Amino acid sequence: MMHTASLFEHWQTRFSWITDSGFSAEDLVSDLLGFYSVVRPMNYLDLLSIDPKEKAQRRWDFYGSVGRNKNNFFLPLLFPDPDDPCIRYMPYYGKYRTG
């Protein structure tokens, strides 16, 4: 699955004049969630902490679209809140955890 998802995202980059998809920030992680929701059914959304819409829009306005921010790994690319004065405003990768 991971190999096929990577090949597909690479294939999408050939259409960069039409779309900025292809390894966009959420693609590979979203593919994993979709795959596991079929192979090992459970509600994976309960494991996520989802920010309110206003915080998400603030990040979008600050960092740009998810297609502009590329992610070639199966780790979430996290975008710090631009309203937090105590952090570095640079996307970073989350960590893989088990259990």
C-alpha positions, -999 to +999 in steps of 0.1 A: +000+000+000+027+025+010+047+017-022+016+022-044+006+054-026+041+068-032+040+059-068+006+075-073+016+108-056+047+109-077+026+104-108+004+133-098+034+156-097+036+153-135+004+175-136+019+204-117+006+229-142-030+219-134-028+210-097-005+213-067-015+179-055+011+151-054+027+148-020+007+176-006+010+179+032-018+155+041-018+130+012+002+100+025-011+103+060-046+104+046-039+074+025-028+055+056-059+064+075-081+052+046-061+020+042-063+011+079-100+020+082-106-008+057-081-033+069-085-028+106-119-011+110-122+013+139-128+050+144-094+065+139-107+100+142-111+095+179-073+092+181-068+126+165-069+161+181-086+183+156-084+221+159-114+243+153-120+257+119-108+292+128-074+278+138-071+258+107-079+288+085-054+309+103-027+283+095-038+281+059-036+319+056-001+319+072+015+288+056-004+285+023-023+256+009-016+220+018-006+215-018+021+241-015+036+223+015+050+189+003+053+158+025+071+127+011+068+108+044+041+088+061+043+111+091+020+140+097+033+174+087+023+197+116+019+235+113+024+256+144-002+282+153+010+315+139-007+333+168+016+316+194+045+341+200+067+315+217+073+291+189+092+288+156+069+292+126+081+263+106+062+231+098+076+199+114+070+162+113+050+145+140+063+113+155+051+078+149+038+061+180+024+027+186-002+016+212 
